[in-house]
């Protein structure tokens, strides 16, 4: 089985969820197949089935596909896109939130001595969203003290 990078796995989960949770899973399959510019024949070949099976699901002539079939569809779509360079996966990763939030955590070694909160906020180019009246703490320092 192919190992995917974290953001690709996240995209696959979202695509599968979009299909499974839609009112019409066949239309969801069609939407994503068309997004990745894949023909019914290509998808069918990758799944080891006939194009008429794909057509029947997409048109609603067949009952909703099971979760294992949807998983195989999503994998086929992603593999196809990766073979073509993955540009659409990159676009999706940006639309779905870019990098994971935990990848944005600063290396604590960047601040090897204690600094004031306002210095930290300035260093990361942020805007403080909590007023001085807050009773929360940051690194053990009450925010109201750090801001005064």
Secondary structure, DSSP 8 states (H G I E B T S, - for coil): -----HHHHHHHHHHHHHHHHSS-HHHHHHHHHHHTT--HHHHHHHHTS-HHHHHHHHHTSS----HHHHHHHHHHHHHHHHHTT-HHHHHHHHHTTSS-GGGG---GGG--S---HHHHHHHTT----S-TT---EETTEEHHHHH-
